[in-house]
Amino acid sequence: MTKEKQMKKYFWLVAILVLGILLRFYHNTDISLWHDEAFSALMIRYNWSEMFTRLALDVHPPMYYIFLKVWHYAFGNSLLALRGFSILFGVLTIWATWLLVKDVFTHSTGSGHAESEKMALWAALLVAINPFQLQYVTEARMYTMGAFFSVLAAHFLIKALRKQKQFFDDKKLNMPNLPQDIKLKKSYLWNYLWFAICAGIIDMTHYYLLFTMSALCLYALIFHIYHYKSNLKRYWELLLSYIVIVIFFLPWLKQFLFQYKQVQAGYWIPGMDIWSIPGTFWTFLLGIGHDNANAFTQKMLIVVILFCLFFFWQFFRKTQYFEKWLVLLATLAPFGGAILFIVLARLKGSTSSVYEERYFLFSSTFFIITLAAWLSEIKSKWLASCLMVVYIIFNFYAFNNYWTGLNISAKPGMNGAAKFLGSNVASGNHVFLGSQFEFFNYKYYASTYYPLPSGISPLLFTGGRTDVSQISHVEGVALLSNSDLLPDFVKAVHSGDTVWLLWTDGFSGKKPDMPLNFTQIDERAFQDVRPYVGTNIFVTEYKVN
């Protein structure tokens, strides 16, 4: 490849990355930090030992918090810093997608180098502008980090398997110890190691990524069985990578089993129905909201599923490379895991479900790769280009529709509520929280941006519960201490005191029943975006008689 062609190739990649960065910074900090993000922000403030102790009481593994804690040493704890971490991995996912697809198609039967570059750029572009991918860089959570390491793990695995096969193919020529073969062996061993490290990281980032990791490991095993049959001597490198992955997870196994029992005992996520999976593919493909209960939407969901089945079939029919099975398994494994969880819950007499669309961000990247590969492999270049342009335009429409629908300027959320309290709470006043799902995000804003007068600490009303052991994991017990709890309003105040109560109608919440001697002076509402658009956070001022 000439220097000019190389520059042209990287020009388009850089342009896509720049576009991805701009879209990911757009309005990023205009949405108020919410409960889940506040959990991240507050958790990393503890020392390492206490952080791990508290994380064990939650329902997620610790890797994201480890990375985020290191990140915050350099960039601080501002909202931009927290979400900037998600932006970083969102952009890295674009690059990793380009790297994976370029590597796959460069070695594909019947695909030229130019075609592989086009496919890689198309896949990277679709990840860069996909509304679903863009949505989760506005959350200080582990989703974009998991997506990046999933794609990177797939890339290293493919390289390891291919170089290993090439090495053994060369050995058949009975010319051992050729310099290129020595180099090949070192290369595939290093790629196995990097695959194992990335797979270990995703295992410890989100439990849904256990399904993605399992899909990658299953693909590697299928590859070995297909190419090496019963020649078990050629399996040991793969086995060693499996062992490294298990070693990564073993120190957390006890905590995982505890957390699994917590989820089985009760969880807030609504149960799956027949429209859950079609709805998620709708989100992958279209990136616009959908009401699964609506009859017309249900018909459209059927159309979307049929279209997805069509292009997956075309993808498999037209592409000859073995790695298509990796793409399929990585796309579908998390859905299989969700179904498995429900089956196991039913066998134990539970109705628990752990199905949330955001848990499938890891799967969506592989879905986009499939879509981009199908589009770029359409025989008519004119038709392929037209469809790509139309789909790009639709993605921008969906992106704009999302932000227009949010109407951010009218929804200051917790940022607005905390700012109001910071400006109006006087020394000697009380600040009480009527919802555990707004307690942590208020604490974040009060400690980072809008401090209260000295001596005032917000307290969480618990309705009589006096100890954190009485608080469920769903309510964020991992971050609570007994000093945060307010079992009774009356015992905490005196006649003449001013009380500020912050509460929400989100999370099925309502205003607590207030003592009769609390006279309401004022009440203000601050609309929020999360947990859903239109959530209200209320600040009510009382005078104690």
MOFENJO-V693319 format. One record per pair of residues at least 12 apart in sequence whose ideal C-beta (glycine too) atoms are under 10 Angstrom apart, sorted by the first residue. I is the first residue (numbers start at 0). J is the second residue. Records with the same first field share a line. If there is no record, write none. Layout:
I = J / J
//
This chain:
0 = 112 / 116
4 = 113 / 116
7 = 116
8 = 101 / 113 / 116 / 119 / 120
11 = 97 / 116 / 117 / 119 / 120 / 123 / 124
12 = 93 / 94 / 97 / 98 / 101 / 116 / 119 / 120 / 123 / 124
14 = 120 / 124 / 127
15 = 90 / 93 / 94 / 96 / 97 / 120 / 121 / 122 / 123 / 124 / 125 / 126 / 127 / 128
16 = 90 / 91 / 93 / 94 / 97 / 123 / 127
17 = 90 / 127
18 = 93 / 123 / 124 / 127 / 128
19 = 86 / 89 / 90 / 91 / 92 / 93 / 94 / 123 / 124 / 126 / 127 / 128 / 129 / 132 / 133 / 136
20 = 86 / 87 / 89 / 90 / 93 / 127 / 136
21 = 127
22 = 86 / 89 / 90 / 127 / 128 / 129 / 130 / 132 / 133 / 136 / 394 / 395 / 398
23 = 82 / 83 / 85 / 86 / 87 / 89 / 90 / 93 / 127 / 132 / 133 / 135 / 136 / 137 / 143
24 = 79 / 82 / 83 / 86 / 90 / 136 / 137
25 = 133 / 136 / 137 / 398 / 402
26 = 137 / 401 / 402 / 405 / 407 / 408
27 = 78 / 79 / 82 / 83 / 85 / 86 / 133 / 136 / 137 / 138
28 = 77 / 78 / 79 / 80 / 81 / 82 / 83 / 137 / 414
29 = 78 / 137 / 402 / 405 / 407 / 408 / 410 / 411 / 412 / 414 / 528
30 = 78 / 82 / 137 / 138 / 402 / 405 / 407 / 410 / 411 / 412 / 414 / 527 / 528 / 529
31 = 78 / 407 / 410 / 411 / 412 / 413 / 414 / 415 / 416 / 417 / 440 / 443 / 444 / 525 / 526 / 527 / 528 / 529 / 534 / 536
32 = 78 / 81 / 82 / 137 / 138 / 139 / 412 / 413 / 414 / 417 / 439 / 440 / 441 / 443 / 444 / 447 / 529
33 = 138 / 139 / 412 / 413 / 436 / 437 / 439 / 440 / 443 / 505 / 527 / 528 / 529 / 530 / 534
34 = 413 / 434 / 435 / 436 / 437 / 438 / 439 / 440 / 441 / 443 / 474 / 475 / 503 / 505 / 506 / 529 / 530
35 = 59 / 138 / 139 / 140 / 357 / 436 / 439 / 440 / 475 / 529 / 530
36 = 78 / 81 / 82 / 85 / 137 / 138 / 139 / 140 / 439 / 440 / 443 / 529
37 = 81 / 139 / 413 / 436 / 437 / 438 / 439 / 440 / 441 / 442 / 443 / 444 / 475 / 478
38 = 53 / 54 / 57 / 59 / 64 / 139 / 140 / 439 / 440 / 443 / 475 / 477 / 478
39 = 59 / 63 / 64 / 67 / 68 / 71 / 81 / 84 / 85 / 138 / 139 / 140 / 141 / 439 / 443
40 = 67 / 71 / 76 / 77 / 78 / 80 / 81 / 139 / 439 / 440 / 442 / 443 / 444 / 446 / 447
41 = 53 / 76 / 439 / 440 / 442 / 443 / 446 / 475 / 477 / 478
42 = 54 / 57 / 59 / 61 / 63 / 64 / 67 / 68 / 439 / 477 / 478
43 = 63 / 64 / 65 / 66 / 67 / 68 / 69 / 70 / 71 / 72 / 76 / 81 / 139
44 = 68 / 71 / 76 / 443 / 446 / 478
45 = 64 / 68 / 478
46 = 68
47 = 65 / 68
50 = 64 / 65 / 68 / 477
51 = 64 / 65 / 250 / 251 / 254
52 = 254 / 477
53 = 476 / 477 / 478 / 479 / 480
54 = 251 / 254 / 258 / 477 / 478
55 = 251 / 253 / 254 / 255 / 257 / 258 / 477
56 = 254 / 257 / 258 / 261 / 467 / 470 / 472 / 475 / 476 / 477 / 478 / 479
57 = 254 / 258 / 261 / 472 / 475 / 476 / 477 / 478
58 = 206 / 255 / 257 / 258 / 259 / 261 / 262 / 266 / 353 / 472 / 473 / 477
59 = 140 / 141 / 203 / 204 / 205 / 206 / 258 / 477
60 = 141 / 201 / 202 / 203 / 204 / 205 / 206 / 208 / 209 / 248 / 251 / 254 / 255 / 258
61 = 203 / 204 / 250 / 251 / 254
62 = 141 / 144 / 145 / 148 / 199 / 200 / 201 / 202 / 203 / 204 / 205 / 208 / 247 / 251
63 = 84 / 85 / 88 / 139 / 140 / 141 / 142 / 143 / 144 / 145 / 200 / 203 / 204 / 205
64 = 141 / 204
65 = 200 / 203 / 204
66 = 84 / 88 / 141 / 144 / 200 / 204
67 = 80 / 81 / 84 / 85 / 139 / 140 / 141 / 144
69 = 84
70 = 83 / 84 / 87
71 = 84
74 = 87
75 = 447
76 = 443 / 446 / 447
77 = 447 / 448
78 = 139 / 414 / 443 / 444 / 447 / 448
80 = 139
81 = 138 / 139 / 140 / 443 / 447
82 = 136 / 137 / 138 / 139 / 140 / 143
83 = 136 / 139
84 = 136 / 139 / 140 / 141 / 143 / 144
85 = 135 / 136 / 137 / 138 / 139 / 140 / 141 / 142 / 143 / 144
86 = 136 / 137 / 143
87 = 136 / 143 / 144 / 147
88 = 135 / 136 / 141 / 142 / 143 / 144 / 145 / 146 / 147 / 148
89 = 126 / 127 / 132 / 133 / 135 / 136 / 137 / 142 / 143 / 144 / 146 / 147 / 360
90 = 126 / 127 / 136 / 143 / 147
91 = 143 / 144 / 146 / 147 / 148 / 150 / 151
92 = 123 / 126 / 127 / 132 / 136 / 143 / 144 / 145 / 146 / 147 / 148 / 149 / 150 / 151 / 360 / 361 / 364 / 367
93 = 122 / 123 / 124 / 125 / 126 / 127 / 128 / 129 / 132 / 147 / 150 / 364
94 = 123 / 126 / 127 / 147 / 150 / 151
95 = 123 / 126 / 146 / 147 / 148 / 149 / 150 / 151 / 152 / 153 / 154 / 197 / 364
96 = 119 / 122 / 123 / 124 / 125 / 126 / 127 / 132 / 146 / 147 / 150 / 151 / 153 / 154 / 364 / 365 / 367 / 368 / 371
97 = 116 / 118 / 119 / 120 / 121 / 122 / 123 / 124 / 126 / 127 / 150
98 = 119 / 123 / 150 / 151 / 153 / 154 / 158
99 = 119 / 122 / 123 / 150 / 151 / 152 / 153 / 154 / 155 / 156 / 157 / 158 / 322 / 325 / 326 / 364 / 365 / 368
100 = 115 / 116 / 117 / 118 / 119 / 120 / 121 / 122 / 123 / 126 / 150 / 154 / 322 / 326 / 367 / 368 / 371 / 372 / 375
101 = 115 / 116 / 117 / 118 / 119 / 120 / 122 / 123 / 154
102 = 115 / 119 / 153 / 154 / 155 / 157 / 158 / 161 / 322
103 = 115 / 118 / 119 / 122 / 153 / 154 / 157 / 161 / 318 / 320 / 321 / 322 / 323 / 325 / 326 / 368 / 372
104 = 116 / 117 / 118 / 119 / 122 / 318 / 320 / 322 / 372 / 375 / 376
105 = 118 / 119 / 320
106 = 157 / 158 / 161 / 165 / 320 / 321 / 322
107 = 318 / 319 / 320 / 321 / 322 / 323 / 372 / 376
108 = 318 / 319 / 320 / 321
109 = 317 / 318 / 319 / 320 / 376
110 = 318 / 319 / 320 / 372 / 375 / 376
114 = 375 / 376
115 = 375
117 = 371 / 374 / 375 / 376 / 380 / 383 / 387
118 = 318 / 368 / 371 / 372 / 373 / 374 / 375 / 376
119 = 368 / 371 / 372 / 375
120 = 371 / 375
121 = 367 / 368 / 370 / 371 / 372 / 374 / 375 / 383 / 384 / 387 / 390 / 391
122 = 364 / 367 / 368 / 369 / 370 / 371 / 372 / 374 / 375
123 = 367 / 368 / 371
124 = 367 / 371 / 387 / 390 / 391 / 394
125 = 364 / 366 / 367 / 368 / 370 / 371 / 374 / 387 / 390 / 391 / 394
126 = 146 / 150 / 363 / 364 / 367 / 368 / 371
127 = 367 / 394
128 = 286 / 367 / 390 / 391 / 392 / 393 / 394 / 395 / 397 / 398
129 = 282 / 283 / 284 / 286 / 360 / 363 / 364 / 366 / 367 / 370 / 394 / 397 / 398
130 = 282 / 283 / 285 / 286 / 287 / 393 / 394 / 395 / 396 / 397 / 398 / 399 / 400 / 401 / 402
131 = 279 / 282 / 283 / 284 / 285 / 286 / 287 / 356 / 357 / 359 / 360 / 363 / 364 / 366 / 367 / 394 / 397 / 401
132 = 146 / 283 / 286 / 360 / 363 / 364 / 367 / 394
133 = 286 / 394 / 397 / 398 / 401 / 402
134 = 282 / 286 / 356 / 357 / 360 / 398 / 401
135 = 356 / 357 / 360 / 363
137 = 405 / 528 / 529
138 = 357 / 529
139 = 443
140 = 205 / 357 / 360
141 = 201 / 203 / 204 / 205 / 208 / 360 / 361
142 = 204 / 205 / 207 / 357 / 358 / 359 / 360 / 361 / 363
143 = 360 / 361 / 364
144 = 200 / 201 / 204 / 205 / 208 / 361
145 = 200 / 201 / 204 / 205 / 207 / 208 / 211 / 358 / 360 / 361 / 364
146 = 201 / 204 / 205 / 208 / 211 / 360 / 361 / 362 / 363 / 364 / 365
147 = 197 / 200 / 201 / 204 / 361 / 364
148 = 196 / 197 / 198 / 199 / 200 / 201 / 202 / 204 / 208 / 211 / 212 / 361
149 = 197 / 198 / 200 / 201 / 204 / 205 / 208 / 211 / 212 / 214 / 215 / 329 / 333 / 360 / 361 / 362 / 364 / 365
150 = 197 / 211 / 329 / 361 / 364 / 365 / 368
151 = 193 / 194 / 196 / 197 / 198 / 200 / 201
152 = 193 / 194 / 195 / 196 / 197 / 198 / 199 / 200 / 201 / 202 / 208 / 211 / 212 / 215 / 216 / 244 / 329
153 = 194 / 197 / 198 / 211 / 214 / 215 / 218 / 322 / 325 / 326 / 328 / 329 / 364 / 365 / 368
154 = 190 / 193 / 194 / 197
155 = 189 / 190 / 191 / 192 / 193 / 194 / 195 / 196 / 197 / 198 / 215 / 240
156 = 190 / 191 / 193 / 194 / 195 / 197 / 198 / 215 / 216 / 218 / 219 / 222 / 237 / 240 / 322 / 325
157 = 190 / 194 / 215 / 218 / 219 / 222 / 320 / 321 / 322 / 325
158 = 186 / 187 / 189 / 190 / 191 / 193 / 194
159 = 186 / 187 / 188 / 189 / 190 / 191 / 192 / 193 / 194 / 195 / 219 / 222 / 236 / 237 / 240
160 = 187 / 190 / 191 / 194 / 218 / 219 / 222 / 223 / 226 / 236 / 237 / 321 / 322 / 325
161 = 183 / 186 / 187 / 190 / 222 / 321 / 322
162 = 182 / 183 / 184 / 185 / 186 / 187 / 188 / 189 / 190 / 191
163 = 183 / 184 / 186 / 187 / 188 / 190 / 191 / 222 / 223 / 226 / 227 / 233 / 236 / 237
164 = 183 / 187 / 222 / 223 / 226 / 227 / 233 / 321
165 = 179 / 180 / 183 / 186 / 187
166 = 179 / 180 / 181 / 182 / 183 / 184 / 185 / 186 / 187 / 188 / 233
167 = 180 / 183 / 184 / 187 / 226 / 227 / 230 / 232 / 233
168 = 183 / 226
169 = 183 / 184
170 = 183 / 184
184 = 236
187 = 236
188 = 236 / 239 / 240
190 = 236 / 240
191 = 219 / 236 / 237 / 239 / 240 / 241 / 243
192 = 236 / 239 / 240 / 243
193 = 240
194 = 215 / 216 / 219 / 237 / 240 / 243 / 244
195 = 216 / 237 / 239 / 240 / 241 / 242 / 243 / 244 / 245 / 246 / 247
196 = 240 / 243 / 244 / 247
197 = 212 / 215 / 244
198 = 211 / 212 / 213 / 215 / 216 / 219 / 240 / 241 / 243 / 244 / 247 / 248
199 = 212 / 240 / 243 / 244 / 245 / 246 / 247 / 248
200 = 212 / 244 / 247
201 = 215 / 244 / 247 / 361
202 = 244 / 245 / 247 / 248 / 251 / 255
203 = 247 / 248 / 250 / 251 / 255
204 = 361
205 = 333 / 357 / 358 / 360 / 361
206 = 255 / 258 / 259 / 262 / 336 / 340 / 353 / 358
207 = 332 / 333 / 336 / 337 / 340 / 353 / 354 / 355 / 357 / 358 / 359 / 360 / 361 / 362
208 = 332 / 333 / 336 / 358 / 361 / 362
209 = 248 / 255 / 332 / 333 / 336
210 = 328 / 329 / 331 / 332 / 333 / 334 / 335 / 336 / 337 / 339 / 340 / 358 / 361 / 362
211 = 328 / 329 / 330 / 332 / 333 / 336 / 361 / 362 / 364 / 365
212 = 244 / 247 / 248 / 329 / 332
213 = 328 / 329 / 332 / 333 / 335 / 336
214 = 324 / 325 / 326 / 327 / 328 / 329 / 330 / 331 / 332 / 333 / 335 / 336 / 362 / 365
215 = 244 / 325 / 328 / 329 / 332
216 = 237 / 240 / 241 / 244 / 328
217 = 324 / 325 / 328 / 329 / 332
218 = 321 / 322 / 324 / 325 / 326 / 327 / 328 / 329 / 332
219 = 234 / 236 / 237 / 240 / 241 / 325
220 = 234 / 237 / 238 / 241
221 = 321 / 324 / 325 / 328
222 = 237 / 321 / 322 / 324 / 325
223 = 236 / 237 / 238
225 = 321 / 324
226 = 321
257 = 472
258 = 472
259 = 340 / 343
261 = 471 / 472 / 473 / 476
262 = 340 / 344 / 349 / 351 / 352 / 353 / 472 / 473
263 = 340 / 343 / 344 / 347 / 349 / 351 / 353
264 = 349 / 351 / 471 / 472
265 = 349 / 350 / 351 / 471 / 472 / 473
266 = 344 / 349 / 350 / 351 / 352 / 353 / 471 / 472 / 473
267 = 351 / 355 / 436 / 471 / 473 / 474 / 506 / 507
268 = 351 / 352 / 353 / 354 / 355 / 358 / 473
269 = 352 / 354 / 355
270 = 341 / 344 / 350 / 351 / 352 / 353 / 354
271 = 337 / 338 / 340 / 341 / 352 / 353 / 354
272 = 291 / 292 / 352 / 354
273 = 291 / 297 / 300
274 = 289 / 290 / 291 / 292 / 293 / 296 / 297 / 300 / 301
275 = 291 / 334 / 337 / 338 / 352 / 354 / 355 / 356
276 = 300 / 304 / 331 / 334 / 337 / 338 / 354 / 359
277 = 289 / 291 / 296 / 297 / 299 / 300 / 301 / 302 / 303 / 304 / 305 / 307
278 = 290 / 291 / 296 / 297 / 300 / 303 / 304 / 356
279 = 300 / 333 / 334 / 337 / 354 / 355 / 356 / 357 / 358 / 359 / 362 / 363 / 366
280 = 300 / 303 / 304 / 306 / 307 / 308 / 330 / 334 / 359 / 362 / 363 / 366
281 = 296 / 299 / 300 / 302 / 303 / 304 / 307 / 356
282 = 303 / 356 / 357 / 359 / 360 / 363 / 397
283 = 303 / 307 / 330 / 356 / 359 / 360 / 362 / 363 / 364 / 365 / 366 / 367 / 370
284 = 303 / 304 / 306 / 307 / 310 / 363 / 366 / 367 / 370 / 390 / 393 / 394 / 397
285 = 299 / 303 / 390 / 393 / 394 / 396 / 397
286 = 363 / 393 / 394 / 396 / 397 / 398 / 400 / 401
287 = 393 / 396 / 397 / 398 / 400 / 401 / 404
288 = 397 / 400 / 401 / 404 / 532
289 = 303
307 = 330 / 366 / 369 / 370
309 = 373
310 = 369 / 370 / 372 / 373 / 374 / 377
311 = 323 / 326 / 327 / 330 / 331 / 366 / 369 / 370 / 373
312 = 373
313 = 369 / 372 / 373 / 374 / 376 / 377
314 = 326 / 327 / 368 / 369 / 370 / 371 / 372 / 373 / 374 / 376
315 = 327 / 369 / 373
316 = 373 / 376
317 = 372 / 373 / 376 / 377 / 378
318 = 369 / 372 / 373 / 376
320 = 372
323 = 369 / 372
325 = 365 / 368
326 = 364 / 365 / 366 / 368 / 369 / 372
327 = 365 / 369
328 = 365
329 = 361 / 362 / 364 / 365 / 366 / 368 / 369
330 = 359 / 361 / 362 / 363 / 364 / 365 / 366 / 367 / 368 / 369
331 = 362 / 365 / 366
332 = 361 / 362 / 365
333 = 354 / 358 / 359 / 360 / 361 / 362 / 363 / 365
334 = 354 / 359 / 362
336 = 353 / 354 / 358 / 362
337 = 352 / 353 / 354 / 355 / 358 / 359
338 = 354
340 = 352 / 353 / 354
341 = 353 / 354
370 = 390
371 = 387 / 390
373 = 386
374 = 386 / 387 / 390
375 = 387
401 = 532
404 = 528 / 532
405 = 528 / 532 / 533
406 = 526 / 528 / 532 / 533
407 = 528
409 = 526
410 = 525 / 526 / 527 / 528 / 529 / 532 / 533 / 534 / 535 / 536
411 = 525 / 526 / 527 / 528 / 536
412 = 437 / 440 / 444 / 503 / 505 / 525 / 526 / 527 / 528 / 529 / 534 / 535 / 536
413 = 437 / 439 / 440 / 441 / 443 / 444 / 445 / 501 / 503 / 525 / 527 / 529 / 534 / 536
414 = 440 / 444 / 448 / 449 / 525 / 527 / 536
415 = 444 / 523 / 524 / 525 / 526 / 527 / 536 / 538
416 = 437 / 440 / 441 / 444 / 449 / 499 / 501 / 503 / 523 / 524 / 525 / 527 / 535 / 536 / 537 / 538
417 = 437 / 440 / 441 / 442 / 443 / 444 / 445 / 446 / 447 / 448 / 449 / 450 / 451 / 457 / 501 / 525 / 536 / 538
418 = 444 / 448 / 449 / 525
419 = 449 / 499 / 501 / 523 / 525 / 536 / 538
420 = 441 / 444 / 445 / 449 / 451 / 455 / 457 / 499 / 501 / 538 / 540
421 = 444 / 445 / 448 / 449 / 450 / 451 / 452
422 = 449
423 = 497 / 499 / 521 / 523 / 538 / 540
424 = 445 / 449 / 450 / 451 / 452 / 455 / 457 / 497 / 499 / 538 / 540
425 = 451 / 452 / 455 / 497 / 499
426 = 451 / 452 / 453 / 454 / 455
427 = 452 / 454 / 455 / 493 / 495 / 496 / 497
428 = 451 / 452 / 455 / 496 / 497 / 498 / 499 / 540
429 = 455 / 456 / 457 / 458 / 485 / 488 / 491 / 492 / 493 / 496 / 497 / 498 / 499 / 500 / 541 / 543
430 = 445 / 451 / 452 / 455 / 456 / 457 / 458 / 497 / 498 / 499 / 500 / 501 / 538
431 = 457 / 458 / 459 / 460 / 485 / 488 / 491 / 492 / 498 / 499 / 500 / 501 / 502 / 511 / 513 / 539 / 541
432 = 457 / 458 / 459 / 460 / 461 / 483 / 485 / 499 / 500 / 501 / 502 / 503 / 511
433 = 459 / 460 / 462 / 485 / 488 / 500 / 501 / 502 / 503 / 508 / 509 / 510 / 511 / 512 / 513 / 537 / 539
434 = 459 / 460 / 474 / 501 / 502 / 503 / 504 / 505 / 506 / 507 / 508 / 509 / 510 / 511 / 536 / 537
435 = 459 / 460 / 461 / 470 / 471 / 473 / 474 / 475 / 476 / 478 / 479 / 483 / 506 / 508
436 = 473 / 474 / 475 / 503 / 505 / 506 / 507 / 508 / 530 / 534
437 = 457 / 459 / 501 / 502 / 503 / 505 / 506 / 508 / 527 / 534 / 536 / 537
438 = 457 / 458 / 459 / 460 / 474 / 475 / 478 / 479 / 483 / 501
439 = 459 / 475 / 478 / 479 / 483
440 = 527 / 529 / 536
441 = 457 / 459 / 501 / 536
442 = 456 / 457 / 459 / 478 / 483
445 = 457
451 = 499
455 = 499
456 = 482 / 483
457 = 483 / 485 / 499 / 501
458 = 482 / 483 / 484 / 485 / 486 / 488 / 491
459 = 474 / 475 / 479 / 483 / 484 / 485 / 486
460 = 484 / 485 / 486 / 487 / 488 / 491 / 500 / 501 / 502 / 511 / 513
461 = 474 / 479 / 483 / 484 / 485 / 486 / 487 / 511
462 = 485 / 486 / 487 / 488 / 511 / 512
463 = 486 / 487
464 = 484 / 485 / 486
465 = 481 / 484 / 485 / 486 / 487
466 = 479 / 481 / 484 / 486
467 = 479 / 480 / 481 / 482 / 483 / 484
468 = 481
469 = 484 / 486
470 = 483 / 484
473 = 506
474 = 506
487 = 514
488 = 500 / 511 / 512 / 513 / 514 / 516 / 517 / 541 / 543
489 = 513 / 514 / 515 / 516 / 517 / 543
491 = 543
492 = 514 / 516 / 517 / 541 / 543
493 = 543
494 = 516 / 542 / 543 / 544
495 = 542 / 543 / 544
496 = 517 / 541 / 542 / 543 / 544
497 = 520 / 540 / 541 / 542 / 543
498 = 513 / 514 / 517 / 518 / 519 / 520 / 539 / 540 / 541 / 542 / 543
499 = 520 / 521 / 538 / 539 / 540 / 541
500 = 513 / 517 / 519 / 522 / 537 / 538 / 539 / 540 / 541
501 = 525 / 536 / 537 / 538 / 539
502 = 522 / 535 / 536 / 537 / 538 / 539
503 = 524 / 525 / 527 / 530 / 534 / 535 / 536 / 537
504 = 524 / 533 / 534 / 535 / 536 / 537
505 = 527 / 529 / 530 / 531 / 533 / 534 / 535 / 536
506 = 530 / 531 / 534
507 = 530
508 = 534 / 535 / 536 / 537
509 = 537
510 = 522 / 537 / 539
513 = 539 / 541
514 = 541 / 543 / 544
515 = 544
516 = 541 / 542 / 543 / 544
517 = 539 / 541 / 542 / 543 / 544
518 = 540 / 541 / 542 / 543 / 544
519 = 539 / 540 / 541 / 542
520 = 539 / 540 / 541 / 542
521 = 538 / 539 / 540 / 541
522 = 537 / 538 / 539 / 540 / 541
523 = 535 / 536 / 537 / 538 / 539 / 540
524 = 536 / 537 / 538 / 539
525 = 537 / 538
//
